[in-house]
Amino acid sequence: MPTTPPPPPLPELDELQRLIVQGGSWLQSRVVCEVDLGTERLPVWLLTLGNPAPGLPAFGVFGGVHGLERIGAEVALAYLRSLVMRLRWDETLHRQLEQMRIVLMPLVNPGGLRLGTRANPQGVDLMRNAPVDSDEAGPWLVGGHRIGPGLPWYRGPLGAPMQPEAQALCDAVRAELLPRAFSLVVDCHSGFGLHDRLWFPFAHTARPMPQLAALHALGELMDQSLPHHPYILEPQSRQYRAHGDLWDHLVLAAPHEHVLLPLTLEMGSWLWVKKNPRQLFSRLGLFNPLIGHRQQRVLRRHVAWLDFASRAAASPARWLPQGAERARHHEAALTRWYRSAARAG
C-alpha cells in the first residue's frame, strides 16, 4: 500500500520557534491563527517586545506574505535573530526598547512557504485580499482578479471574509500599531527588478497617501544618515496599480491624527538572476538568492537597514516635520513622486 510522503521541511518555522525559546521572557509570543494543510496545522506567530505603553512609538516587521518569496521571511527572521542575540548583552538595545514597542510577524503565510507558492493553500494572494478596489484597471491578472485560484494573483471570492492569514496581519496592526501616535512598518518581499525598492501606499490609486510629509522626511533622513544606501523610495502606484493591498486597507483605517508609515521592501531579484543566470530555470530562483554567500550578503544589507529603521521609529519627535517644515516636505514629496510622474506620462 503506498504511503503518503512526508511534508517538505519548513526550516523558517523551525528557526522562528527556536528564536521564541531563546528570546525567553524578553519576547512575548502567541499564535494568532493556524493554517490547515489537511495532514498538519501550521501556526502563524505574532511576537512583541519592548515597552507596551500605548503612548510610545512602534516598529513592525512582517515577512513571508508570499510563500514563494522565501527571502522575505528570511530577512525578517534574521532581524529577529539579531534582536534576540543582542538582548543578552546590548545595553543600548535595552534602552531603546524602553522607549518603543517592536512587533514581528515573520511568517505570515507558512502554508505558502510549505507549498512553495505565492498564494496561501486556498490559492488566494494575501496581498490582493483586502476589500480595496483600484480606481483604474491594473495590469491584467497581476493587479488582482477573481477568475479563480488556479491563476496567480487571485483576490478570493467577491464578498467573502479575508483569508485567516490576512485577517491575522490586519488584526495585529490594529491592536499593536494603529492605536499609537507613530508606527513605522516594513513588510519584506522580493520582486523583479535590478534595484531594491521601498514602496509605500497607495497601490490602488495614484492619489497621494496621508502623512506624505512624514514619508518624505524619513527618506531625507535615510539619505543623510545612510548616504550610500541602495534603496529607491517611491509610491507603489508608480510601478503598477493593484486591488486588495493590505497596507492600503490599513492606512485607510488608521486614525487621521496618527502616523502609520508602511514600507514594502521589494528586494530586486534580477540582481541574483543576473549574477547566476541558471536561476532562470528555477521557480524559487526567480525570487530568491540560491547561492549561500549571496543570501548572506542580502541578509547583512537588509538587517542593517532594519536596525536604522527601528532607531528612526524609536525617536520620531526628532525628525517628524511640524508646521512650516511639514508644508515644505509635503510640497517636495508632491514634486518628487507625483508631479514628476505626471510630466513623464
ZIUR-V153745 format. One record per run of one state. SS is the DSSP state (H for helix, E for strand, L for the rest). FROM is the first residue (numbers start at 1). LEN is the number of residues. Records with the same first field share a line. If there is no record, write none. Layout:
SS=FROM-LEN + FROM-LEN
This chain:
L=1-10 + 27-1 + 37-4 + 51-6 + 64-6 + 87-4 + 99-1 + 106-4 + 116-10 + 129-16 + 146-8 + 155-9 + 177-5 + 192-4 + 201-11 + 226-5 + 239-7 + 254-5 + 269-1 + 276-1 + 282-2 + 287-5 + 315-1 + 319-4 + 345-1
H=11-16 + 70-17 + 91-8 + 110-6 + 126-3 + 164-13 + 212-14 + 236-3 + 246-8 + 270-6 + 277-5 + 284-3 + 292-23 + 316-3 + 323-22
E=28-9 + 41-10 + 57-7 + 100-6 + 145-1 + 154-1 + 182-10 + 196-5 + 231-5 + 259-10
